[in-house]
Amino acid sequence: MTKHTRQAIHHTLQSWGVGSAAGDLTDHLTALVHDVLARANVRGRGPIELRLELRASARLLLTEIRDAAPSLPGSGERGAPGGDGHGIIALTYGRRPARDGIRYIHSFTWWQPDAIAANR
């Protein structure tokens, strides 16, 4: 991920009202995206598409990762069979109800090779 992408994620989280947790979430999400792409053997093979969704009431940040380039030569379709796949990262965050209010972030990652998203 480029510095510009990282800054865009951070700015988006701040504009959504995440507040001071935006920095920690950005750091955590950036590391997880790098890890998922490396394990999926996608990193360094071209642009990726990230879609962020915040469920503020549940303190849940969802991230969808896809290859932004067409999967099949000449197909013009992203996520078509033969492509690299589809990844999801879910982050839950908050503060522990202790006197010190220590922050926490829990993460869950999935990678589905050659996945086709139903909502495409």
CYANA upper distance limits for C-alpha pairs under 8 A (distance plus 0.5 A):
  1 MET  CA      5 THR  CA      6.66
  1 MET  CA      6 ARG  CA      7.33
  1 MET  CA     30 THR  CA      7.90
  1 MET  CA     34 HIS  CA      7.79
  2 THR  CA      6 ARG  CA      6.87
  3 LYS  CA      7 GLN  CA      6.67
  4 HIS  CA      8 ALA  CA      6.64
  5 THR  CA      9 ILE  CA      6.71
  6 ARG  CA     10 HIS  CA      6.77
  6 ARG  CA     26 THR  CA      7.56
  6 ARG  CA     30 THR  CA      7.53
  7 GLN  CA     11 HIS  CA      6.54
  8 ALA  CA     12 THR  CA      6.52
  9 ILE  CA     13 LEU  CA      6.72
  9 ILE  CA     26 THR  CA      7.09
 10 HIS  CA     14 GLN  CA      6.75
 10 HIS  CA     22 ALA  CA      6.55
 10 HIS  CA     23 GLY  CA      7.14
 10 HIS  CA     26 THR  CA      6.17
 11 HIS  CA     15 SER  CA      6.61
 12 THR  CA     16 TRP  CA      6.72
 13 LEU  CA     17 GLY  CA      7.14
 13 LEU  CA     18 VAL  CA      6.19
 13 LEU  CA     19 GLY  CA      8.23
 13 LEU  CA     22 ALA  CA      6.07
 14 GLN  CA     18 VAL  CA      5.98
 14 GLN  CA     19 GLY  CA      6.18
 14 GLN  CA     22 ALA  CA      6.45
 16 TRP  CA     54 LEU  CA      8.37
 18 VAL  CA     22 ALA  CA      6.16
 18 VAL  CA     56 ALA  CA      8.42
 20 SER  CA     24 ASP  CA      8.46
 21 ALA  CA     25 LEU  CA      6.57
 22 ALA  CA     26 THR  CA      6.43
 23 GLY  CA     27 ASP  CA      6.74
 24 ASP  CA     28 HIS  CA      6.59
 25 LEU  CA     29 LEU  CA      6.34
 25 LEU  CA     91 LEU  CA      8.46
 25 LEU  CA    105 ILE  CA      8.11
 26 THR  CA     30 THR  CA      6.46
 27 ASP  CA     31 ALA  CA      6.85
 28 HIS  CA     32 LEU  CA      6.76
 29 LEU  CA     33 VAL  CA      6.57
 29 LEU  CA     89 ILE  CA      8.49
 29 LEU  CA     91 LEU  CA      8.38
 30 THR  CA     34 HIS  CA      6.80
 31 ALA  CA     35 ASP  CA      6.69
 32 LEU  CA     36 VAL  CA      6.49
 32 LEU  CA     89 ILE  CA      8.18
 32 LEU  CA    109 THR  CA      8.43
 33 VAL  CA     37 LEU  CA      6.55
 33 VAL  CA     65 ILE  CA      8.44
 33 VAL  CA     89 ILE  CA      8.36
 34 HIS  CA     38 ALA  CA      6.55
 34 HIS  CA     43 ARG  CA      7.86
 35 ASP  CA     39 ARG  CA      6.63
 36 VAL  CA     40 ALA  CA      6.52
 36 VAL  CA     87 GLY  CA      8.03
 36 VAL  CA    109 THR  CA      8.02
 36 VAL  CA    111 TRP  CA      7.76
 37 LEU  CA     41 ASN  CA      6.51
 37 LEU  CA     42 VAL  CA      5.60
 37 LEU  CA     43 ARG  CA      5.52
 38 ALA  CA     42 VAL  CA      6.69
 38 ALA  CA     43 ARG  CA      5.95
 40 ALA  CA     84 ASP  CA      8.21
 40 ALA  CA    111 TRP  CA      7.67
 40 ALA  CA    113 PRO  CA      8.36
 42 VAL  CA     67 ASP  CA      8.40
 42 VAL  CA     84 ASP  CA      7.24
 46 GLY  CA     67 ASP  CA      8.08
 46 GLY  CA     68 ALA  CA      8.12
 46 GLY  CA     69 ALA  CA      7.57
 47 PRO  CA     67 ASP  CA      6.97
 47 PRO  CA     68 ALA  CA      5.89
 47 PRO  CA     69 ALA  CA      7.12
 48 ILE  CA     65 ILE  CA      7.35
 48 ILE  CA     66 ARG  CA      6.10
 48 ILE  CA     67 ASP  CA      5.01
 48 ILE  CA     68 ALA  CA      5.08
 48 ILE  CA     69 ALA  CA      7.98
 49 GLU  CA     64 GLU  CA      8.36
 49 GLU  CA     65 ILE  CA      6.26
 49 GLU  CA     66 ARG  CA      5.61
 49 GLU  CA     67 ASP  CA      6.51
 49 GLU  CA     68 ALA  CA      5.58
 50 LEU  CA     63 THR  CA      7.10
 50 LEU  CA     64 GLU  CA      6.07
 50 LEU  CA     65 ILE  CA      5.40
 50 LEU  CA     66 ARG  CA      7.21
 51 ARG  CA     63 THR  CA      6.04
 51 ARG  CA     64 GLU  CA      5.53
 51 ARG  CA     65 ILE  CA      7.29
 52 LEU  CA     61 LEU  CA      7.62
 52 LEU  CA     62 LEU  CA      6.27
 52 LEU  CA     63 THR  CA      5.16
 52 LEU  CA     64 GLU  CA      7.14
 53 GLU  CA     61 LEU  CA      6.38
 53 GLU  CA     62 LEU  CA      5.58
 53 GLU  CA     63 THR  CA      6.95
 54 LEU  CA     59 ARG  CA      8.11
 54 LEU  CA     60 LEU  CA      6.47
 54 LEU  CA     61 LEU  CA      5.14
 54 LEU  CA     62 LEU  CA      6.79
 55 ARG  CA     59 ARG  CA      6.47
 55 ARG  CA     60 LEU  CA      5.57
 55 ARG  CA     61 LEU  CA      6.78
 55 ARG  CA     62 LEU  CA      8.48
 56 ALA  CA     60 LEU  CA      6.77
 56 ALA  CA     61 LEU  CA      8.38
 58 ALA  CA     92 THR  CA      8.32
 59 ARG  CA     92 THR  CA      6.08
 59 ARG  CA     93 TYR  CA      6.16
 59 ARG  CA     94 GLY  CA      7.29
 60 LEU  CA     90 ALA  CA      7.35
 60 LEU  CA     91 LEU  CA      6.15
 60 LEU  CA     92 THR  CA      5.09
 60 LEU  CA     93 TYR  CA      7.27
 61 LEU  CA     90 ALA  CA      6.25
 61 LEU  CA     91 LEU  CA      5.56
 61 LEU  CA     92 THR  CA      6.93
 62 LEU  CA     88 ILE  CA      7.67
 62 LEU  CA     89 ILE  CA      6.33
 62 LEU  CA     90 ALA  CA      5.12
 62 LEU  CA     91 LEU  CA      6.98
 63 THR  CA     88 ILE  CA      6.13
 63 THR  CA     89 ILE  CA      5.52
 63 THR  CA     90 ALA  CA      6.87
 64 GLU  CA     86 HIS  CA      7.88
 64 GLU  CA     87 GLY  CA      6.24
 64 GLU  CA     88 ILE  CA      5.20
 64 GLU  CA     89 ILE  CA      7.08
 65 ILE  CA     86 HIS  CA      6.39
 65 ILE  CA     87 GLY  CA      5.28
 65 ILE  CA     88 ILE  CA      6.67
 66 ARG  CA     78 ARG  CA      8.41
 66 ARG  CA     79 GLY  CA      7.73
 66 ARG  CA     84 ASP  CA      8.47
 66 ARG  CA     85 GLY  CA      7.21
 66 ARG  CA     86 HIS  CA      5.68
 66 ARG  CA     87 GLY  CA      7.05
 67 ASP  CA     71 SER  CA      8.15
 67 ASP  CA     78 ARG  CA      7.46
 67 ASP  CA     79 GLY  CA      7.75
 67 ASP  CA     83 GLY  CA      8.34
 67 ASP  CA     84 ASP  CA      7.21
 67 ASP  CA     85 GLY  CA      7.87
 67 ASP  CA     86 HIS  CA      8.19
 68 ALA  CA     78 ARG  CA      7.15
 69 ALA  CA     78 ARG  CA      7.00
 70 PRO  CA     74 GLY  CA      8.15
 70 PRO  CA     75 SER  CA      7.12
 70 PRO  CA     76 GLY  CA      5.66
 70 PRO  CA     77 GLU  CA      5.76
 70 PRO  CA     78 ARG  CA      5.35
 70 PRO  CA     79 GLY  CA      8.02
 70 PRO  CA     80 ALA  CA      8.44
 70 PRO  CA     83 GLY  CA      8.37
 71 SER  CA     75 SER  CA      7.79
 71 SER  CA     76 GLY  CA      8.13
 71 SER  CA     77 GLU  CA      7.04
 71 SER  CA     78 ARG  CA      6.09
 71 SER  CA     79 GLY  CA      6.63
 71 SER  CA     80 ALA  CA      6.30
 71 SER  CA     81 PRO  CA      7.90
 71 SER  CA     82 GLY  CA      6.86
 71 SER  CA     83 GLY  CA      4.84
 71 SER  CA     84 ASP  CA      7.64
 72 LEU  CA     76 GLY  CA      7.84
 72 LEU  CA     77 GLU  CA      7.88
 72 LEU  CA     80 ALA  CA      7.43
 72 LEU  CA     81 PRO  CA      8.26
 72 LEU  CA     82 GLY  CA      7.08
 72 LEU  CA     83 GLY  CA      7.22
 78 ARG  CA     83 GLY  CA      8.10
 79 GLY  CA     83 GLY  CA      6.18
 79 GLY  CA     84 ASP  CA      7.90
 79 GLY  CA     85 GLY  CA      6.89
 79 GLY  CA     86 HIS  CA      7.73
 79 GLY  CA    114 ASP  CA      7.29
 79 GLY  CA    115 ALA  CA      6.76
 79 GLY  CA    116 ILE  CA      5.71
 79 GLY  CA    117 ALA  CA      7.70
 80 ALA  CA    114 ASP  CA      7.54
 80 ALA  CA    115 ALA  CA      7.93
 80 ALA  CA    116 ILE  CA      6.61
 81 PRO  CA    114 ASP  CA      5.82
 81 PRO  CA    115 ALA  CA      7.56
 81 PRO  CA    116 ILE  CA      7.72
 82 GLY  CA    114 ASP  CA      6.30
 83 GLY  CA    113 PRO  CA      8.20
 83 GLY  CA    114 ASP  CA      5.71
 83 GLY  CA    115 ALA  CA      8.32
 84 ASP  CA    113 PRO  CA      6.47
 84 ASP  CA    114 ASP  CA      6.06
 85 GLY  CA    111 TRP  CA      7.48
 85 GLY  CA    112 GLN  CA      5.97
 85 GLY  CA    113 PRO  CA      4.57
 85 GLY  CA    114 ASP  CA      4.64
 85 GLY  CA    115 ALA  CA      5.43
 85 GLY  CA    116 ILE  CA      8.14
 86 HIS  CA    111 TRP  CA      6.30
 86 HIS  CA    112 GLN  CA      5.78
 86 HIS  CA    113 PRO  CA      6.94
 86 HIS  CA    114 ASP  CA      7.52
 86 HIS  CA    115 ALA  CA      6.03
 86 HIS  CA    116 ILE  CA      7.97
 86 HIS  CA    117 ALA  CA      8.25
 87 GLY  CA    109 THR  CA      7.90
 87 GLY  CA    110 TRP  CA      6.06
 87 GLY  CA    111 TRP  CA      4.78
 87 GLY  CA    112 GLN  CA      6.70
 88 ILE  CA    109 THR  CA      6.24
 88 ILE  CA    110 TRP  CA      5.69
 88 ILE  CA    111 TRP  CA      6.99
 89 ILE  CA    107 SER  CA      7.56
 89 ILE  CA    108 PHE  CA      6.24
 89 ILE  CA    109 THR  CA      4.98
 89 ILE  CA    110 TRP  CA      7.00
 90 ALA  CA    107 SER  CA      6.19
 90 ALA  CA    108 PHE  CA      5.66
 90 ALA  CA    109 THR  CA      6.93
 91 LEU  CA    105 ILE  CA      6.98
 91 LEU  CA    106 HIS  CA      6.11
 91 LEU  CA    107 SER  CA      5.07
 91 LEU  CA    108 PHE  CA      7.06
 92 THR  CA    105 ILE  CA      6.10
 92 THR  CA    106 HIS  CA      5.69
 92 THR  CA    107 SER  CA      7.04
 93 TYR  CA    103 ARG  CA      7.84
 93 TYR  CA    104 TYR  CA      6.01
 93 TYR  CA    105 ILE  CA      4.86
 93 TYR  CA    106 HIS  CA      6.88
 94 GLY  CA    103 ARG  CA      6.14
 94 GLY  CA    104 TYR  CA      6.11
 94 GLY  CA    105 ILE  CA      7.36
 95 ARG  CA    101 GLY  CA      5.84
 95 ARG  CA    102 ILE  CA      5.97
 95 ARG  CA    103 ARG  CA      4.77
 95 ARG  CA    104 TYR  CA      6.48
 96 ARG  CA    101 GLY  CA      5.75
 96 ARG  CA    102 ILE  CA      5.99
 96 ARG  CA    103 ARG  CA      6.72
 96 ARG  CA    104 TYR  CA      7.59
 97 PRO  CA    101 GLY  CA      6.39
 98 ALA  CA    102 ILE  CA      7.75
116 ILE  CA    120 ARG  CA      8.37
